[in-house]
Amino acid sequence: MKHHSLQWRITFTTLVILFITAMIAVVATFYVSHQETGEVIDNHLRGMAVALADLDTRPQSYYPIEDEDGLWIDIFTSNKDPLTALPMGFSTQRIDDENFKIYHLYDNGRHIIVRERTEVQEDLTTLSALQSLLPLLVVSGILLFVLPFVIWYSFRSVQKSTKQVLHREKHDLSKLDITNFPKEILPFANAMNGLLDKAQDGIDTQKRFIADASHELRSPLTAISLQVQRLQGLSDMDKIQTGLNKLAISIHKNQQLVEELLALARLNAHILSDTPTSVADSIKEAIGFLLPIINDKNIVFDADISADFSVYIAPTPLLQLIKNLLQNAIIYTPETKSVSIQLGKTPPAHATLVIGHGKIDKHRTLTISDSGTGIDAHDYHKVFEPFVRLSHSNSSDSSDSTGTGLGLAMVKAVCEQADVDLYFAKSDFGGLMVILVF
């Protein structure tokens, strides 16, 4: 891919426009000056004839010295000379094999004829026109050399910033110095600084996530290592079997944690889709995954998904979004209590916006209600941080639970990248109501 130079393009375009404008100005100035000079010379011929008429001169003829340019003056009182037959006023005639510009005046019985060779007149007008072009040509020549330098100098600030970026360390995401940037490029520079800020925020988030993940994995891996060491020192098969069972549970938990960590990392790339995904189909699939838990807890489950609609979210992220929210509702709902999921339900007026900007159109909604104890309002935002888990009292903490603390972090990632609003409110069952607005 060939990249063009903005500086070269501006310089080239400016010089071409300047050259074309200068040529037009040169032609126009030459033409106007040529015409005006010709008119001045014509007025000179007429003025000479009028002056001779006022002087009451006698019939006579005046000719220039040989080989010298000048005026021919003829004064006649009779019509015998062929020159008296020339038309009155200005005319161009060929006399003695030469072309003349002639002014013929008839006054008080006298024919006053003043003439000049057209070659001489043309030379004078051309010379005068060329002299009038000299300042324009000088200015145009100066601009042709000065403008490229001015444009180059104007781009120095951008070139300096480019060098500044090129010589940065690879982890340096500090803002560009835009103190001397031209106003025309300032919006782009500000956008670049905004992008650098976002990149820095993303890196900081990733660093925090990696640190949290490392901390979260360190303890269970250490526990597994200790369990293995204890098992190595046992000889009782019953105790070994019991230890292996506990070890299998620990490994399963850590496997689940690693899988969710990988899923959360992958969510940064493939959220949106060019093809629509049915929300009702995703709900059915999520229910299929969670049906064993629903049956085991004898939960009264109600699903109203008749008001189906499609969204441009990839099937896997949409499934994880619905599955994680529905799974939390089921986990924190006591046995034999109720959980419901509904499409198209209008959010209640007391609902609190937790993620998003608050869409005006709130008809495309998904509502999940449970019978748990809910979440305190001051914990609404906290529960979406990675590795923050809800205890069975639905308060945010880091106590032991069956989850990994990553489910709601995935929910937040999908909502933010797919522009989905999320609300919390108290459900009709007394627990938590989660509303997604697509």
Order of alpha helices (4+ residues) and beta strands (2+ residues): alpha-beta-beta-beta-beta-beta-alpha-alpha-alpha-alpha-beta-alpha-beta-beta-alpha-beta-beta-beta-beta-beta-alpha-beta-beta
